[in-house]
Each structure stands twice: as structure tokens, then as C-alpha cells.
Amino acid sequence: MSIRRVLCKCWLLLVVSLSAMDVVALEGLKDPTRPSHFSSAGNVYLDGLKKQYVLNSILISDQRRVAVINGQRVTEGDRIENAVVRGIQKSQVSLVIDGANIDIHLSKNNFKH
């Protein structure tokens, strides 16, 4: 085997090794523009926040929309703990917490038609 051929193989092996190392190194980097509550494995932060809020009931009529969350009566625009009630729908309430939108739902045990 010629020296030229050996050097080409060594060069190729080096290039492949370095590119593989770059990929492994980049996997550990975090995107500084990604919101702090984001997780690629499922949004653990938001899931934890959701568990803090229990939607007990919803009343919707022509004149008003009212929900009971954690035993407290709220309407659209009200604040409950660190969340703002963004909207009240038939079976869910939309909250804004730390700039993130979260929907909490009535449990099947509390849902009546």
C-alpha cells in the first residue's frame, strides 16, 4: 500500500471522527432563545404548573362565564395565584402563567350536560 493511500485513509478517518465529536458536543448545548419553561422531553415545567390548578366547575350563560378553580370563583381576566384567566370554554379554562398558555380541563367526574 502506498504512503499516499495510507495518508488518505488516515485523513478520512480523522475527518469522520471530528465530525462525530462535533455532533456529540452540540447535543449538550442549550438554545439561549428557547423559553425557560420549554423541555424537549415534554414540558415538565408547564405540566407541574397545571397540577397546581384544579378546575372544579364552569358556568356559561348568555350574560356571563364563570369558573371555579381551586375552590375560587373566577371570570375572564381575573388573577388566581400567578395565573391570569385568559378564557373560559365549555369544558376547559385557558390560563396564562409566566407568559405560557395553559389549558386546564374539567375531570370526567365533574362534567355535567
C-alpha positions in Angstrom: 0.0 0.0 0.0 1.4 3.4 -0.9 2.0 6.1 1.6 -0.4 8.3 -0.3 -3.2 5.8 0.1 -2.5 5.4 3.9 -2.4 9.2 4.4 -5.8 9.5 2.6 -7.3 6.8 4.8 -5.9 8.5 7.9 -7.2 11.8 6.7 -10.7 10.4 6.1 -10.8 8.7 9.5 -9.7 12.0 11.2 -12.5 14.0 9.4 -15.2 11.4 10.2 -14.0 11.3 13.9 -14.0 15.1 14.3 -17.4 15.5 12.7 -18.9 12.8 15.1 -17.3 14.6 18.0 -19.0 17.9 16.9 -22.4 16.3 16.9 -21.9 14.8 20.4 -20.6 18.2 21.7 -23.6 20.1 20.2 -26.2 17.8 21.9 -25.2 19.2 25.3 -25.7 22.9 24.2 -28.8 24.8 25.1 -30.5 27.3 22.9 -30.4 30.7 24.6 -33.5 31.8 22.8 -35.6 28.9 24.0 -38.1 29.8 26.7 -37.1 28.7 30.2 -40.2 26.6 30.6 -39.6 24.5 27.4 -38.4 20.9 27.6 -37.9 18.7 24.6 -38.9 15.6 26.6 -42.4 17.1 27.3 -42.9 20.4 29.0 -42.1 19.4 32.6 -42.4 22.9 33.9 -45.8 23.5 32.5 -47.0 20.1 33.5 -46.1 20.9 37.1 -47.9 24.2 36.9 -51.0 22.5 35.5 -51.2 20.3 38.6 -51.4 23.4 40.8 -54.7 24.4 39.3 -57.8 22.2 39.6 -60.8 23.2 37.6 -63.8 22.4 39.8 -66.7 23.7 37.7 -67.8 26.0 34.8 -70.9 28.1 34.3 -71.6 29.6 30.9 -74.7 31.6 30.2 -75.6 34.4 27.8 -74.6 37.0 30.4 -71.5 35.5 32.0 -68.7 32.9 32.0 -67.6 31.8 35.5 -65.2 29.0 36.5 -64.2 27.7 39.9 -60.5 26.9 40.1 -59.0 25.6 43.4 -62.4 26.5 45.0 -62.1 30.1 44.0 -64.7 31.8 41.6 -63.0 33.5 38.6 -64.1 35.2 35.4 -62.1 36.0 32.3 -59.3 38.5 33.1 -59.2 37.5 36.8 -55.9 36.5 38.5 -55.6 33.3 40.6 -52.2 32.8 42.3 -49.7 33.5 39.5 -52.1 32.9 36.6 -54.4 35.1 34.6 -57.7 33.6 33.3 -57.5 34.1 29.5 -60.7 32.3 28.5 -63.5 30.1 29.8 -64.9 27.5 27.4 -67.5 24.7 27.8 -65.1 22.1 29.4 -61.8 24.0 29.9 -60.2 27.2 31.1 -57.3 28.8 29.4 -54.7 30.4 31.8 -51.6 32.5 31.1 -48.7 31.6 33.5 -45.3 33.2 33.2 -46.2 34.1 29.5 -47.1 30.5 28.7 -50.7 29.5 27.7 -52.1 26.5 29.7 -55.5 24.8 29.3 -56.9 23.0 32.3 -59.9 20.7 31.8 -62.8 19.5 33.9 -62.3 16.0 35.1 -64.8 13.5 33.7 -66.3 13.1 37.2 -67.2 16.9 37.3 -68.6 17.1 33.7 -72.4 17.5 33.5 -74.5 18.4 30.5 
